[in-house]
Amino acid sequence: MEDLTYEKAEHELEQILDDLRNDRIGIDALADKVERASKLIIFCKEKLASTEKKVEDIVKQLGL
């Protein structure tokens, strides 16, 4: 994805959810928004897993 951070992805997901809850997404844009949300969710899951692995590796190197 573009220069996306976890925080930006989370914010965009929150905005999409808020738009859905408040009927601000028309039927023509619904599929695109749902597809974007699914990509953002995958990005966030991968980012969390990657960060967790890095932290675990650092802790192992420190012998903690």
Secondary structure, DSSP 8 states (H G I E B T S, - for coil): --S--HHHHHHHHHHHHHHHHTT-S-HHHHHHHHHHHHHHHHHHHHHHHHHHHHHHHHHHHHT-
